[in-house]
């Protein structure tokens, strides 16, 4: 019968001739177990291991570690972001979305901690949560996504955790969509007078705005008028009044005709001159 000699399987066989017997010894490698009855070696099933030669029993992997294959000589600790709750596990379970686990060997479900406010985990198995990017915020814990700042506002920093950190766009700037990290300057010919606007307003006729980021439109000077909407400059948007016409106010959209008895001899007049009437010089006749 097979015997165990120094943890080795000893199998007796009868050699040919003279009735002598010899003992053939064979060791079971780590990752297998020895059957004392037959002397055979069997691979340990997944989730268990042996680290010594000719072990008679396979040992279950402890919580937090796994043996994914049969015939394992050691268990592998679960990587950060995953865990094994049960003894004898062959696979690690990933932490659910909205949570993280920053170290390896996790052995309890509560080790997957919820992401803090201002952070998120949009998938399973996170070692650490991601920060909300600029333009977004998240006030709750355990979130899988961040919330966009409303249109007409911006948020320039990472990890915002309240909507109050979304700032209104200043005058001269706008944000047409949600989730903006910065506001855009109004182009020439447009303006934003009040903070927190989604769109810029075009300069009305009689006004203009050159450059970008304007909070108001300048008025055409007296002696000129403007018919164009969103004029980008004085020369582009303001036209001098013609002969016989005048404009005495800022921001005029049309010039007035000089009243009867008056005239304007030049373009760009701000007032009309009175026509001089008599007395006319006389000539003596003989």
Order of alpha helices (4+ residues) and beta strands (2+ residues): beta-beta-beta-beta-beta-beta-beta-beta-beta-beta-beta-beta-beta-beta-beta-beta-beta-beta-beta-beta-beta-beta-beta-beta-beta-beta-alpha-beta-beta-beta-beta-beta
